[in-house]
């Protein structure tokens, strides 16, 4: 009886270990599938109060990243931006949610950052920006213009 219980316990532990390994491997496949975006424009939306200016003119504000989640080393963990490989303003800006009345734009790649496509059902051009400090991201994206 004791030998049977031990064998059953060993088989159960082996099954759980195998299932955990398969789940971890599947999770890694999802991560590997996301290719970095290294070309095209990168757009960060911003919602500003007050009267709107003329499209494309300076708002006098920056696209601030200070409210985004950061890892223990103080680097962004997936800040929301719009991008697409080889994208330009005309084909990337339309995906930006309507709540943003202004935006900042730079060309990829973003220095010292990881930029990956992370499409959402409502926005095929959505990307995640990470690995950079909020201060560096704010500095690189610079001043906002009216949409």
Secondary structure by P-SEA (a helix, b strand, c coil): caaaaaaaaaaaaaaaaaaaaaaaaaaaaaaaacccccccbbbbbbbbcccccccccccccccccccccccccccccccbbbbcccccccccccccccccccccccccccccbbbbbbcccccccbbbbccccaaaaaaaacccccc
